[in-house]
Amino acid sequence: MKIGLSIWMFVPGTGGLYKHAEDLVFALNERGHDVVVMTRFSTLLPQGLEFVLIDEGDASAVRNGIEIRHLRYLKGTRLIRWLVAKTLHRPFLRSLSLKLFHLLADRSAVEMFAGCDLIHHVGQSNALVGFAAEAAARTLRIPFLVQPTCHPNQAGDDPLDHLLFQRADRLLVHTQYEANYFRSRAYALPIDVVGNGIEDRNDGDANRFRQAHRIEGPMILFLGRKEPDKGYPLLLDSFQILKRLRPDVTLVCLGPKGAEEPKPAAGVIDLGFASEQTKHDALAACTCLCVPSEGESFGLVFMEAARYGKPVVARRLPVLLELLDDGEAALLLGSATGTENHIALTADELITALLSLIDSGPLCQSLGERGRRCSEAFLWKNTVKRFEASYERSIN
């Protein structure tokens, strides 16, 4: 098959969604499929209105053997771009905004996806790339599939997102929880639970990482964007209390910085962007992974930690309960607030859980072993077959 993949950014080092897209391309290529990626950005990280006002410098690129095509807008259209950006999030002007966007982008998307058997959009309505992909699919008369990565009642769950999702011929979701959520909203289109994929990898070098950063005692690892929705401020505040109780503990943070730069704190090693090898070295070196996100569509980093047999600490989110053996393969914390998919978590709860792992090797080992067993179903060799089956059903 020739598969067109669309995603608003294709910068795998900046988050799990983009890493997932890259790994999916690799897995499909290994199975003999030809994949072309259409995106707005592959090096730039736009802020605010830049998602529509600026462009990547090159029309196309090849990185790690993947062909990337940058969605280009018509030249001399800066005023139209500005109008799209300013009207998009005003409900009574949204229809106008989308019409203007289609004038900017549709021709480019059709040219990029010519010859494809189907188009698979990964993610939400960010930068409107999915709408250009859907228009191209209709012009080319090929199936349009959407992988929503929706956090119910949180990210990826606003009216613009659903406007895109409802235009799909088929949805590819990560969990049964996500599928049930769409069905509860009266989605009539086919929905396939495909999960997410992880590499069968546990080749990180713990000694190399610990020696490089002079870490001797317990090590807590945070992987992800340093933003409130990832629970980063909560973890930093909790760690300062934990550090007073256990001076030998270290917190290592890997991932892009957030909107606010945190102040330097004792015992915190902030590495920012890091290579894949550094990430795997950190996973091998850590005592546990702690990412108390407010929402997840899957939780790729938890499964990556599971391949190393490392225990994870997270909120008691429905998707994580589903994926981690009803909470038996992790320390899932917090309590429901009455709002679906919203889990309240306090610093005291987080500190208590982290102390229980730091002080108990057997607990770390048992949780890690259960997590490893859960992760088997999501190795790419298994997951890619579920994507292929959905593609074939859509074409047929």
N, C-alpha and C positions, 0 to 999 in steps of 0.2 A: 504494500500500500504506500501511497504518497500522502503524508499527513501534514496538514498545516496546523501549526501550534501558535496561538496568539496569547500574549500576556503583556501587561502594561509596562513592566520592567523585567529585564532579563539580566540581573546582576546577582548571581548565585551567592556571593559572599555576604549579602545584606539580610537574608532571612530564609526561613524554612520553605516558604512558598516558591522562591526562585531556585533554591537548591533542588526542590522536588522537580521543578520543570526541567532543569538540566539533567537530572538523573533519569527522568522519564525518556528524554531524547536519547540518552546513551542506551537505555534498555531496549527501546524500540529499534534503534540502529543495529544492535546486536542480534535482534530477531529478523533482520533483513529488510526493515522498513526504511523509507526515505522521509526525513522530517525536515521541514523548513520552519524557522521561528520568525514570527512577525512581532515586533515590539516597538515602543516609542523610545526606550532608553536601555542602553547596555553598559554605559560607563557613568553617565550623569545620574545624580540623585536629586530630582526636582523638588522644589519647595513652593508651597502656595500655588499661585496661578501659573508657575513655570511649566506645569504639565502640558499646557496647550501653547504657551508662548515661545518656548525654546525647542530646539531640535538637537539630536546627535549630529556631530560633524560629518560623519560618513554615512552614505546611503545604505551600506551593508558592511558586514564584518564576518570573520570566521574566528571563533575562539574555541579552543579545545576540540577542534574538528567539527563544530556545530555552525551551520550557516545561519546567520542572523540578518534579517532585513528590517530596517528602521522605517516605521510608518511615517511617510512624509506628507506634509500638507501643501496645498497649492501656494505658490510664491505670490508675494504681494497681497497677502490676506491678513495682515496684522490686525486690522480693525475687526475682521470677522472672528479671528481667534479671541480677541479681547471680549467680544460680545458673547461668545460661547462660554468663556470662563466666568463672566459676570452674571449670566442668566441661568446657568445650569442648575444651581441649587435654589432657585426660586420656582416653586411648583407651578405657578400660573404661566411661567415663561419657559418651562422645560421643553415643551414640544418645539418651540422656536429654536431653542438651543441645539436640540438634536438635529433639526433640519439643517441648520448652519454647519454643524459638525460633519454631516454626511456630504455636504458640498466640499468641505475641506479634504476629507479622508477616503471616501469610497473608491475613487478611481485607483489610488495607490494600493489599497488593500486587494482589489480585484487583480491587479497586475502581479502582486506578490504571491497570491494563492492560485494562480492559473495552473492547471494541470494536477491539482490536488484531488484526492478522492473524498476527503472530508476535512472539516476545520474543527479543531478542538481548542476552545478558549479556557484558559486556566485563570481562575480568580474572579474578581467582582467587577464593578463598573468603573474602576479607577481609570482616569484619563480617557474613558469612552472607547478604548481600543476594542472591546468586545462588540460594540455596536458596528464598528467598521468591519469586523470579521463576519458578523451576521449578515451584513449587507452584501459582502463578497460571496458568502455561501449561497444567498438567494440568486445573485446574478449568475453564478457558476453552476447553480442547480445541484449542489452537493449538500450532504448533511452538516448541520451545525450543532455541535455538542458543547455543553458548558459544564465545567467542574467548579462549582460555586465557592468552595472553601468558606462556607457561611458559618458565622458564630450566631446562632439564634438569639435575637433581641440585643445583639451587639454589632460587631463589625460584619459588613456584608449583608446587612438585613434592613436596608432602607428602601424606600419606594423605587429609586433609580436602579438599585441592584436587582430587585424583583422584576422590573420592567425588562431588564436584559435576560434574566433567567427564564422568564416565560416565553421568550422568543426562541428558545432552544428546541431542537428536535428530541433531545435526550439529555438528562442530567446525569453526571457521574459524581457520586458523593462519597465521602470518606467513611461514614458510619451509618448504621441503621438509625441512630438517633437523628441524624441530619435528614435522612430519607423520610422518616416519620414526620419531621417538622414541615417539610414541603408538602407532604400529603395532607397534613392538617390545614394547610392554607389552600386546599382544593386544587393543587397542581394535578393536571390530568395527563401530562406527558410521561413517557417512560422514565423511570429512575433506577439506575444501577448502582449498587454499593460496591465500589472498586477498592476502597481503602487507600492507603498510601504506601510508598515503597521505601525501603531502607537498604543500604549496602550491607552485605555480609562481611563486616569489617570490624576487627578488634586488634589491629596491628599498631596501636598507639604505644609510645615508649614512655612509661611512667617515670622512670629514672631520669631520662633526658629532660622532661618537663620540670620535675622537682629540682633538679640540679641547676637548670637554667634560671629558675626564679627563687632559688634558695628556700624551698618549702620543705619542712621536716615533719610537722604535725598534721592533724586532720585538715582536709581541704574540701571546701564547699565550692561547687562550680555553678555559675550562671551562664547560660547560653541564650542569646536573643537580643532583640532591640532593647535599649535601656530606656524604656518608656513606662508610664504608670500602668497601662493595660497589660504589660508583661509582669507586673508585680515587682518591678525593680526598686522603686523607692521603699516599698514595704520591706523588701529583703535587706536593703542597706540599713534601714532603721533598726531592724531586728538584729542584724549582725553586730551593731555597735554594743547592744546589750549582751549578746552572746560572747563577744570578745572579752568583756569584763569578767564573765563567768569562766571562760576557757581561753586564757591568753595565748595558747598555742595554736589556735585555729586560724586558718587563712581563707578568705573569700576571693576567688578568681572570677573575673567577669570578662566574657568574650562577646563581642557583637557591636553593631554601630551605635554611636552615641545618640542620646535623645535630644529633645528640644532644649532641656536645661542641663548644663554641665554639672555633674555632682562634685562636691568638694572632696579633696583628698582625705582619706580616712585610714586610720591605723588598721593594718592587717588586710587591706583591700588591694588587690593587684588588678588593675584595669588594662587589658591588652587591646581593647578596641577591635578593629578588623584583624583577623588572623587567618592563616592558611588552613586548608583542610587537614594537613598533617599536624599542625599545632593544635587544632581542635581535637583530633583523635589522641594526641599525646595527653591533652588535658583530661579527656574522658578516662583514659587509662590511669591517670594519676590521682583523680579525685576520690574522696570518701563517698560523696553523694552528689547528685545533680539536684538543684533547687531552682525551679522556675515557676513561681506562684502566679501564673497568668490569670487574668480575669476571664479569658475565653480562649478556646482552641477549636479548630476544625478537625484536627487530628493529633498534633503533638509529636512532630517528627523527632525532636531532640530527646524525648523520653525513650523512644524506641532505639535511638542510637546509643543511649546510655545502657539500655538493656542488653545490647550485644556485648558489652563489657562486663555484664553481671553487676552493674552499679545500681544501688537503690535510688529512687527518685522521690522528690517531695513536690507536691503540687496541690492546687485546689481540687476539691471534690466535684469536678465538672462532669456532667453526664457522659460526654464522649470519652473521658479518661476512665470512668467507671466501666464503660463498655469494653474498652481496649485492654485494660489492665486487670482483667479477671475480677470484676466487680470490686475493685479496690484492694484485692488480696496481694497484688504484685507491686504495690507502691504505698507510700504514706500520703493518702489523699485527705486533705484537711478542709475545715470550714463547715459552714452550715447554710442551708438554703434560706433565702430572704423572703420568699413568696413570689418574687419575679423570676420567671422561667430562665434557667441557665445563669442565674446570678448567685454566686457563693460568697458570703462574707467570711473574711479571714483576719484574725488579729495577730499582732506581733507575738503575743504570749503563746498562741498555738504554734506558730512557726518556730519559735525558739525551743519549745518543748520537743517538737518533732526532730529538729536538728540535733539536739542534745541526745535524744534516744539513739540516733544513728552513730554519733561520734563516740558514745560510750558502750556500744554493743556491736562487736564484730559479727556475732552469730545472726543478729537481726539484719545487718547489712547483707550478709551472705544469703540468707533465706529469701529476702525481698529481691535481691539481684538475680537469683536463680529462677524465681517465678517470672520476673520480668523478661528474662531471656527466652523462656518458653513461650510467653505471649508474643514476642517479637518474631518468632519463626514464620507466622502466617503472612508477614509483611515484607519478607525479603523480596527483592526485585524479581528474582526468578519466578516467584509465585504471583506477585502483584501485576506484572506486565501482561500476563495471560488474561487477567480480568479486564484490563483496558482493551486488549485485542478483541476479546469476545464482544464488548460493547461496540467497538468500531464495526465489526462484521455484522452485528444485528442492525446497526444504523444504515449501513450500505445496502443490506439485503431488504 
